[in-house]
Amino acid sequence: MSENYQLTEHPVHYFNPMVDLTKIKRVVFDMDGTIYKGGTLFPFTKNVFETLEKIGVDYTFLTNNSSKSAKDYLAKILKLGLKATPDNIATSATATFFYLKQHYPDVKNIYVLGTASLREEFVDHGYEMIDEYNEKEEPELVVVAFDTTLTYDRLCKGTYWIGQGKPYVATHPDTVCPTDQDTILVDCGAVQALIEDVTKRRPEAVPGKPEAAMIGAVMDKYGLKADEVMMVGDRIYTDMEMARRAKVVGVLVLTGEATLETLKESGLTPELVLDDISVLRDLLVEAKKNK
């Protein structure tokens, strides 16, 4: 962390004076810990998005969780009372589609270690599913995701194809999915680690946070430059690290995992450090007013 990086005890804990908020066209929001906690919206969240709409700033909801499709997340966002369309949702699967189109444009037949809704989303994007009972066809590529319905047979077959040299991609690196339940939700990264231990092979790519490809897919979709995009989240080593890699404006909020203490220990330097997204709303309103 730079010696000039001075944190304060005010709602705006840090603001990089080089950042021009008048350029911001789209704000990308992490969800849990940023706009809600445990499925309950923060009291200021609705007004934040109503205000963004009024001042002409677009937004995207972004999550690493690939156990649900973009359609599932859209339904959740709408149920929480926020306005959204399919274009407002991006998951690590979205980043994976972006990566596959760039690096494996001719691949059609794939094997997916993922939930039914995720496999359906791959079909919607033009892919054909190979399942563990298909003895006639081989997949061209394997995708490892956060599969809450994972079975032993599917795991073994996917690992077999990877061991046979098929290229494979993991949607995101998280080993555990956060939960307020008395359990551990084993996530994509842990399954990837198991496969790597068995096959001695690492995935060709892991497009989810903190990889720049995650937010790069959003930027590419809307033709945006780095200084026109803002990444807002509560996690330092995923949200803020991705912002750093993609060179977009990183905004750390203290409503979730990160604290000022853990930020100091991390060595990362987000462009803004704020109490919550209501402070960001006020800063953007003021910037647009003075534009």
Residue pairs with C-beta under 8 A, 6 or more apart in sequence:
1 264
1 266
1 267
1 268
1 269
2 269
5 14
5 269
6 14
7 13
7 14
7 260
7 263
7 264
7 273
8 14
11 274
11 275
11 276
11 279
12 272
12 273
12 274
12 275
12 279
12 283
13 254
13 260
13 273
13 274
13 275
14 270
14 272
14 273
15 271
15 272
15 283
16 271
16 272
18 271
19 249
19 271
19 272
20 227
21 283
21 284
21 287
21 288
22 287
22 288
22 290
22 291
23 227
23 228
24 57
24 228
24 229
24 230
24 249
24 284
24 287
25 57
25 58
25 222
25 224
25 228
25 229
26 57
26 58
26 59
26 60
26 218
26 222
26 224
26 228
26 229
26 230
27 52
27 57
27 58
27 59
27 60
27 229
27 230
27 232
27 280
27 284
28 59
28 60
28 62
28 90
28 215
28 218
28 229
28 230
28 231
28 232
28 248
29 35
29 59
29 60
29 61
29 62
29 232
29 233
29 277
30 62
30 63
30 231
30 232
30 233
30 234
30 235
30 238
30 239
30 256
31 61
31 62
31 63
32 38
32 63
32 178
32 256
33 178
33 233
33 234
33 235
33 255
33 256
33 257
34 232
34 233
34 234
34 239
34 253
34 255
34 256
34 277
35 41
35 42
35 45
35 48
35 61
35 82
35 277
36 42
36 45
36 80
37 255
37 256
38 180
39 80
41 80
41 81
41 82
42 255
42 276
42 277
44 276
44 277
44 278
44 281
45 82
45 277
46 81
46 82
47 278
47 281
48 277
48 278
48 280
48 281
49 59
49 82
49 83
51 281
51 284
51 285
52 58
52 59
52 281
52 284
53 83
55 284
55 285
55 288
56 288
57 284
57 288
58 222
59 88
60 88
60 89
60 90
60 218
61 73
61 77
61 84
61 88
61 89
61 90
62 90
62 91
62 209
62 214
62 215
62 218
63 73
63 90
63 91
63 92
64 91
64 92
64 171
64 172
64 174
64 208
64 209
64 214
64 238
65 91
65 92
65 146
65 172
65 177
66 91
66 92
66 93
66 96
66 114
66 118
66 145
66 146
66 171
66 172
66 188
66 208
67 114
67 115
67 118
67 145
67 146
67 147
67 148
67 177
68 76
68 91
68 115
68 117
68 118
69 91
69 93
69 117
69 118
69 120
69 121
70 86
70 89
70 90
70 91
70 93
70 94
70 121
71 86
71 117
71 121
72 117
73 89
73 91
74 84
74 85
74 86
74 88
74 89
77 84
77 88
77 89
78 84
90 214
90 217
90 218
92 145
92 171
92 172
92 188
92 207
92 208
92 209
92 214
93 118
93 121
93 122
93 145
93 171
94 217
95 171
95 207
95 208
95 211
95 213
95 214
95 216
95 217
96 143
96 145
96 169
96 171
96 207
96 208
97 125
97 217
98 207
98 213
98 216
98 217
98 220
99 169
99 205
99 207
99 213
100 107
100 141
100 169
103 204
103 205
104 140
104 141
104 167
107 127
107 140
107 141
108 126
108 127
108 128
108 140
109 127
109 128
109 130
109 137
109 138
109 139
109 140
109 141
110 122
110 127
110 128
110 129
110 130
110 139
110 140
110 141
110 142
110 143
111 129
111 130
111 131
111 132
111 139
111 141
111 142
111 143
111 157
111 158
111 161
111 166
112 118
112 119
112 122
112 129
112 142
112 143
112 145
113 142
113 143
113 144
113 145
113 147
113 150
113 154
113 155
113 158
113 191
114 122
114 143
114 144
114 145
114 146
114 147
114 171
115 145
115 146
115 147
115 148
115 149
116 149
118 145
118 147
119 129
122 129
122 143
123 129
130 137
130 138
130 139
132 153
132 154
132 156
132 157
132 158
138 161
138 166
139 161
139 166
140 166
140 167
141 166
141 167
141 168
141 169
142 158
142 161
142 162
142 166
142 167
142 168
142 169
143 168
143 169
143 170
143 171
144 158
144 168
144 169
144 170
144 171
144 188
144 191
144 192
144 195
144 203
145 170
145 171
145 188
146 171
146 172
146 174
146 177
146 187
146 188
147 154
147 188
147 191
148 185
150 191
155 191
155 194
158 195
159 194
159 195
159 198
159 199
161 168
162 168
162 195
162 199
162 201
163 198
163 199
163 201
167 204
168 195
168 201
168 203
168 204
169 203
169 204
169 205
169 206
169 207
170 188
170 189
170 191
170 192
170 203
170 205
170 206
171 188
171 206
171 207
171 208
172 187
172 188
172 189
172 206
172 207
172 208
172 209
173 188
173 189
173 192
173 206
173 208
173 210
174 187
174 188
174 189
174 208
174 238
175 186
175 187
175 188
175 189
175 190
175 193
176 184
176 185
176 186
176 187
176 190
177 185
177 186
177 187
178 185
179 185
188 208
192 203
192 206
195 201
196 202
205 211
205 213
207 213
207 214
207 217
208 214
209 238
209 239
209 241
209 242
210 237
210 238
210 239
210 241
210 242
210 245
211 242
211 245
212 242
212 245
212 246
214 242
215 229
215 231
215 242
215 243
215 246
215 248
216 246
218 224
218 229
219 225
219 226
219 229
219 246
219 248
226 246
226 247
226 248
227 248
227 249
229 246
229 248
229 249
230 248
230 249
230 250
230 251
231 239
231 240
231 242
231 243
231 246
231 248
231 249
231 250
231 251
232 239
232 251
232 253
232 277
232 280
233 239
233 240
233 243
233 251
233 252
233 253
233 256
234 252
234 253
234 254
234 255
234 256
234 257
234 258
235 256
235 257
235 258
236 252
236 257
236 258
236 262
236 263
236 266
236 268
237 266
237 268
239 250
239 252
240 250
240 252
240 266
240 268
240 270
241 268
243 249
243 250
243 251
243 270
243 271
244 250
244 268
249 271
249 272
250 270
250 271
250 272
251 270
251 271
251 272
251 273
251 274
251 280
252 258
252 263
252 270
252 272
252 273
252 274
253 274
253 275
253 276
253 277
253 280
254 260
254 273
254 274
254 275
254 276
255 275
255 276
255 277
260 273
263 270
263 273
272 280
272 283
274 280
274 283
